[in-house]
Every structure is written in structure tokens, then in C-alpha cells.
């Protein structure tokens, strides 16, 4: 569901990748997009990202889920 929502707002939908990690505090959904689309996913003042979190939170009422938007530009330069 989250992948479908994000693909609808980016210019490079084929580059959208969602990975899931389970932790003791709940699930973490890591969102990776084309660096050119990062601003679209985050939105002004984080509004788009917050809206995505709200929608996903409503869908998974019984579990804790956190969404992290990963900056792939910084990820490449760290390694």
C-alpha cells in the first residue's frame, strides 16, 4: 500500500523501494526513492511524509509502525 502511494507522487516510480525491519518497538518501513524525488516524498515542512505516516498508521491500527525516508545520497557517501 505504501509503495503504491509513493509511486503515485514521484517522477521515478520504478526506483521506489520499501524494506521492512522488525524491532522490539514495532516495524520499521524504510523508504528509498530516486534522489530527485526525495523532496516530493518529504514535502514542505514534512507534510507529505507525515500524511503517509498517518495513512499507514490508520491501516495498521493494532501494531506500531514507523516510516523512515532514507536519503540515498548520504548513504552512498558514507560507505
C-alpha positions in Angstrom: 0.0 0.0 0.0 2.7 2.5 1.0 4.7 1.7 -2.2 1.7 2.3 -4.3 1.0 5.7 -2.6 4.6 6.8 -3.1 4.8 5.7 -6.7 1.9 8.0 -7.4 3.7 11.1 -6.2 7.2 10.6 -7.6 8.7 11.1 -11.1 10.6 7.8 -11.0 8.2 5.2 -9.6 10.4 2.3 -10.7 13.0 3.5 -8.2 10.7 3.2 -5.1 11.9 0.5 -2.7 10.3 -0.3 0.6 12.0 -2.6 3.1 10.7 -3.8 6.4 12.6 -4.5 9.6 11.0 -5.8 12.8 12.3 -4.4 16.1 11.1 -4.8 19.7 9.4 -1.4 19.4 7.5 -2.3 16.2 8.0 -2.5 12.5 10.2 0.0 10.6 9.4 0.6 6.9 12.4 2.1 5.1 11.5 4.1 2.0 14.1 4.6 -0.7 13.4 6.8 -3.7 15.4 8.3 -6.5 17.3 11.3 -5.0 15.4 13.7 -7.4 12.2 12.5 -5.7 13.2 12.9 -2.1 11.7 16.4 -1.8 8.4 15.2 -3.2 8.1 12.4 -0.7 9.1 14.6 2.3 7.0 17.6 1.1 7.0 21.1 2.5 7.8 21.1 6.2 7.5 17.3 6.1 3.8 17.4 5.4 3.7 14.7 2.8 5.8 12.3 4.9 3.5 13.0 7.9 0.4 12.3 5.8 1.9 9.0 4.6 2.6 8.1 8.3 -1.0 9.0 9.2 -2.5 6.8 6.4 -0.3 3.8 7.3 -0.9 4.2 11.0 -4.7 4.1 10.3 -4.3 0.9 8.3 -2.2 -1.0 10.9 -4.2 0.0 14.0 -3.1 -2.9 16.1 0.7 -2.6 15.5 3.4 0.1 15.9 4.8 1.0 12.5 7.4 3.7 11.8 8.3 5.1 8.4 11.8 6.3 7.7 12.6 8.0 4.4 16.2 7.2 3.7 18.4 9.7 1.9 20.2 7.5 -0.6 22.7 10.3 -1.5 24.1 10.3 2.0 24.0 6.5 2.2 26.3 6.1 -0.8 28.9 8.6 0.5 29.2 7.0 4.0 30.4 3.6 2.8 
